[in-house]
Amino acid sequence: MPSVKLKSSRDKIIQNMHPWIFSGAIDSVSGNPANGETVEILSSKGELAGKGSYSPSSQIRVRILSFNPEEEINSTFLHSRILKSINQRKQTIDLKNTNAFRLINSESDGLPGVIVDKYNEYLVCQFLSAGAEYLKKNIVEILAEELKPKGIYERSDVDVREKENLKPVKGLLSGKEPDDLIEVTENGIKFFVDIKHGHKTGFYLDQSDNRKLLLNFVKDRTVLNCFSYTGGFSVYALKGGAKKVTNIESSLPAISISMKNFQLNNLDENKVEHVTEDVFKVLRKFRDEGKTFDVIILDPPKFAESVSHVTKASRAYKDVNLLAMKIINPGGILFTFSCSGHVSQDLFKKIVAGAAIDSGRDVKIIKQLSQSSDHPVSLNFPEGHYLKGFICFVQ
């Protein structure tokens, strides 16, 4: 089997059990491994320390699959990892009221680069790394055998694959082609999801727990949902008794699904307003008009795609939070999020604090938020904690 040997200063990677080995940590490579092929990982002293997937085009040269030198990376290994992930969800998710959740969360579930989301009777997969692509056939076969879904659909149509010398791919992998919209249930609330064309794999599953929390803050209140996508937070707001909900979303297809989601849950559409413009422009317009709200949700897309984008992203996060604080009523509630992995929770807190100072408002964090329990974060992989947020009380 091909192998990579670490530099003497990088043996701590193995000791800390971090699943990434960057190119600069490698002393030598032997055996000419193919893209995604499994390689042995040797310490600087030449001792076998584990096995991982090799990616010659990526800065993350090896993604470690196992720190057990004796473990073989085969169907038995993959079957064990997948079953472990399935069993964890059975213990942490209310399966009676939820049939849409993340089943495999890549590195944090011991399968680097592999994302599997369950939407009712369908599975949606993303294979984001060379190693994940290399193991794809076996993984799909095991998923089909264990879960017997109606179909398995691939949504590996993402730019990150280019870093792994892989082309974007999407389409049916197994079973029956999904309908244009699939009905799912989350916390007892129904949604339509477009798994073939929607953002990510179709729905922001990582916000499930946070959407449920919103129910506690909206009764008889006016709610503004910025970057509303298909109306996840908005549906919960009306379910919680909101007086009126305003959605800001620039995507017409997303707004169309949002409207269907209100109808699906028999909600009063007269209580919903849709604004199909840029969020920043609309918030400035509301500020200038003196329009205010009792509850505001800020769940923007990823502003920082890389470390080089953090400064620009920080300005955008501060701007949108400042604008929200300018138009929220005294005693109002702000749900604010960042899904940029390169923006740490501490930095995001400083950004929100800076916005509070500039707004002249007294803002208190009453709860810190993270991704839902179906998106676990392995303690040896802190990079898995990408979604961070706060519930703020604004006076």
Secondary structure, 3 states (H helix, E strand, C coil): CCEEEECHHHCHHHHCCCCEEEHHHEEEEECCCCCCCEEEEECCCCCEEEEEEECCCCCEEEEEEECCCCCCCCHHHHHHHHHHHHHHHHHHCCCCCCCEEEEEEHHHHCCCCEEEEEECCEEEEEECCHHHHHCHHHHHHHHHHHHCCCEEEEEECCHHHHHHCCCCEEEEEEECCCCCCEEEEECCEEEEECCCCCCCCCCCHHHHHHHHHHCCCCCCCEEEEECCCCCHHHHHHHHCCCCEEEEECCCHHHHHHHHHHHHHCCCCHHHEEEECCCHHHHHHHHHHHCCCEEEEEECCCCCCCCHHHHHHHHHHHHHHHHHHHHCEEEEEEEEEEECCCCCCHHHHHHHHHHHHHHHCCCEEEEEEEECCCCCCCCCCCHHHCCCEEEEEEEC
